[in-house]
Amino acid sequence: MSIALLRDDDFEVPRRPGWVVTRRDASPLTMPSISRPSANAATTNQPDRANSRFWYAPLLEALEQVATLKPDWAGPGTKAPSPQCMVAVVFLMTALAQPTTKAPSVVPTIDGRLQLVWYDAGIELEIVTDQDGDARASIFELTTGVEEDDLPVTDPRVAEAIRRLSATP
């Protein structure tokens, strides 16, 4: 089934025009996948909230590029990120980012994870999401030289780093 919005108790994942979120089966443990519909697919009249988020369109464009990766993309034995990993990144950004948060660089790793990277506002923030959607963060403060690794994304220091990476309206 195709839906225009994914809902969770605390947030919505807005839909980018031309994108749909599709469930692969009815299992509650199966994550949906993001795909671009065919040119003749019907569109919905749902409001487009993506324009109010600095990070949303660039993130989906980056994930569209990542979705083209095949196994062995960087050499024998390398893994392509799964659709579940890509959807987890969208959920993660929706939960953590403010509408004015700058878009991260999206870097696929050779073991199938996705790394979200920001180098701005005097900090280096990296969030790595694995195939199961689990995410960990590291923060490096350029002015103090303090580095904190392996932080849960729920750590207040991650929220503060995201706040600092948000543009003023």
ChimeraX attribute file (.defattr): number of C-alpha atoms within 10 A of each C-alpha:
attribute: neighborCount
match mode: 1-to-1
recipient: residues
	/A:1	10
	/A:2	12
	/A:3	14
	/A:4	20
	/A:5	16
	/A:6	15
	/A:7	12
	/A:8	10
	/A:9	5
	/A:10	7
	/A:11	11
	/A:12	14
	/A:13	20
	/A:14	21
	/A:15	21
	/A:16	18
	/A:17	17
	/A:18	14
	/A:19	17
	/A:20	22
	/A:21	21
	/A:22	16
	/A:23	16
	/A:24	12
	/A:25	11
	/A:26	9
	/A:27	8
	/A:28	8
	/A:29	7
	/A:30	11
	/A:31	21
	/A:32	21
	/A:33	17
	/A:34	20
	/A:35	15
	/A:36	13
	/A:37	14
	/A:38	9
	/A:39	8
	/A:40	6
	/A:41	9
	/A:42	9
	/A:43	13
	/A:44	11
	/A:45	7
	/A:46	12
	/A:47	12
	/A:48	13
	/A:49	15
	/A:50	16
	/A:51	13
	/A:52	12
	/A:53	18
	/A:54	18
	/A:55	21
	/A:56	26
	/A:57	17
	/A:58	16
	/A:59	19
	/A:60	20
	/A:61	12
	/A:62	15
	/A:63	23
	/A:64	15
	/A:65	10
	/A:66	19
	/A:67	16
	/A:68	10
	/A:69	15
	/A:70	13
	/A:71	14
	/A:72	12
	/A:73	13
	/A:74	13
	/A:75	9
	/A:76	9
	/A:77	11
	/A:78	15
	/A:79	19
	/A:80	24
	/A:81	25
	/A:82	21
	/A:83	18
	/A:84	17
	/A:85	23
	/A:86	27
	/A:87	19
	/A:88	23
	/A:89	26
	/A:90	18
	/A:91	18
	/A:92	18
	/A:93	21
	/A:94	19
	/A:95	16
	/A:96	16
	/A:97	20
	/A:98	18
	/A:99	19
	/A:100	18
	/A:101	20
	/A:102	21
	/A:103	21
	/A:104	21
	/A:105	15
	/A:106	23
	/A:107	15
	/A:108	19
	/A:109	16
	/A:110	18
	/A:111	13
	/A:112	17
	/A:113	22
	/A:114	27
	/A:115	21
	/A:116	19
	/A:117	18
	/A:118	20
	/A:119	15
	/A:120	14
	/A:121	13
	/A:122	14
	/A:123	21
	/A:124	17
	/A:125	23
	/A:126	22
	/A:127	23
	/A:128	22
	/A:129	23
	/A:130	21
	/A:131	18
	/A:132	12
	/A:133	19
	/A:134	15
	/A:135	22
	/A:136	18
	/A:137	22
	/A:138	19
	/A:139	21
	/A:140	18
	/A:141	15
	/A:142	14
	/A:143	8
	/A:144	9
	/A:145	9
	/A:146	10
	/A:147	13
	/A:148	13
	/A:149	12
	/A:150	13
	/A:151	16
	/A:152	15
	/A:153	19
	/A:154	13
	/A:155	11
	/A:156	11
	/A:157	16
	/A:158	21
	/A:159	15
	/A:160	10
	/A:161	20
	/A:162	20
	/A:163	16
	/A:164	16
	/A:165	24
	/A:166	19
	/A:167	13
	/A:168	7
	/A:169	5
